């Protein structure tokens, strides 16, 4: 339960943290799930490797950019495409989460606005 509480605290620091998690989290889970499916299904006898198209579709548009790179061995793409998908999930999190909430520490007094101080000086 402790990791869950830590994650909830971290997510609640941002204006749209829960919404960002609702978008980036399932996308990351889909990338991991499709990667596992592709790895299992391509190792079956009689597989021609066409299952990897699913991984290409899920990790698009980064996968389209990665196809332009000259890769020395095809085994590298097994790690590169899922890494690109998880990078995209992280970028989605960064974009959607919004700004960090400004919270005063526990027990601290909130600071006065400069405008409030000037207003009190004018009145007094």
C-alpha positions in Angstrom: 0.0 0.0 0.0 2.9 2.3 0.6 3.9 2.6 -3.1 0.2 3.3 -4.0 0.0 6.1 -1.4 3.3 7.6 -2.6 2.0 7.5 -6.2 -1.3 9.2 -5.2 0.6 12.0 -3.4 2.9 12.5 -6.4 -0.1 12.6 -8.8 -2.1 15.0 -6.6 0.8 17.6 -6.7 -0.4 18.6 -10.2 -3.5 20.4 -11.4 -4.6 17.6 -13.8 -2.5 14.8 -12.3 -5.3 12.2 -12.2 -6.5 13.1 -15.7 -2.9 12.7 -17.0 -2.6 9.3 -15.3 -5.9 8.3 -16.8 -4.4 9.0 -20.3 -0.7 8.0 -19.9 -1.2 5.0 -17.6 -3.4 2.9 -19.9 -1.2 3.8 -22.9 1.9 2.6 -21.1 0.0 -0.6 -20.1 -1.1 -1.2 -23.7 2.5 -0.8 -24.9 3.7 -3.3 -22.3 0.9 -5.7 -23.1 1.4 -5.6 -26.8 5.1 -6.1 -26.3 4.5 -9.2 -24.3 2.0 -10.5 -26.9 4.5 -9.9 -29.7 7.4 -11.5 -27.9 5.3 -14.6 -27.1 3.6 -15.0 -30.5 6.7 -14.5 -32.6 8.5 -17.3 -30.7 5.7 -19.8 -31.6 6.5 -22.4 -34.3 5.2 -21.3 -37.7 5.1 -17.6 -36.8 6.2 -15.3 -39.6 6.6 -12.3 -37.3 3.6 -10.4 -38.6 2.4 -9.9 -35.1 5.0 -7.2 -34.7 2.7 -4.9 -36.8 0.7 -4.5 -33.6 3.7 -3.1 -31.8 4.4 -0.8 -34.7 0.9 0.5 -34.7 0.7 1.1 -30.9 4.1 2.9 -30.7 3.4 5.1 -33.7 4.5 7.9 -34.6 7.8 7.2 -32.8 8.0 3.8 -34.5 7.8 5.5 -37.9 10.8 7.7 -37.0 12.7 4.6 -35.7 12.3 2.8 -39.0 14.4 5.5 -40.6 17.4 4.6 -38.4 19.8 2.0 -39.6 19.7 -0.7 -36.9 22.7 -3.1 -36.8 20.6 -6.1 -35.6 16.9 -6.8 -35.6 17.0 -7.8 -31.9 17.6 -4.2 -31.0 14.1 -3.3 -32.3 12.6 -5.6 -29.7 13.8 -3.2 -27.0 13.7 0.1 -29.0 10.0 0.1 -30.0 8.7 -0.6 -26.5 11.1 2.0 -25.1 9.8 4.5 -27.7 6.2 3.7 -26.6 7.0 4.2 -22.9 8.8 7.5 -23.8 5.6 8.6 -25.5 3.6 7.7 -22.4 5.9 9.8 -20.3 5.7 12.7 -22.7 1.9 12.4 -22.6 2.1 12.6 -18.8 4.3 15.7 -18.9 2.0 17.5 -21.4 -1.3 16.7 -19.8 -0.5 16.9 -16.0 -0.4 20.7 -16.0 1.4 22.9 -13.6 2.4 22.0 -10.1 0.0 23.1 -7.4 1.4 25.8 -5.1 0.9 24.5 -1.6 2.2 26.0 1.6 4.1 23.5 3.8 2.2 22.1 6.8 2.4 24.5 9.7 3.7 27.4 7.7 1.9 30.7 7.4 1.0 31.8 3.9 2.9 34.7 2.6 1.1 38.0 2.0 0.7 39.3 -1.5 2.6 42.5 -2.3 -0.7 44.1 -3.3 -2.3 43.3 0.1 0.6 44.9 1.9 0.3 48.1 -0.2 -3.4 48.3 0.4 -2.9 48.0 4.2 -0.3 50.8 4.1 -2.6 53.1 2.2 -5.4 52.5 4.7 -3.3 52.9 7.8 
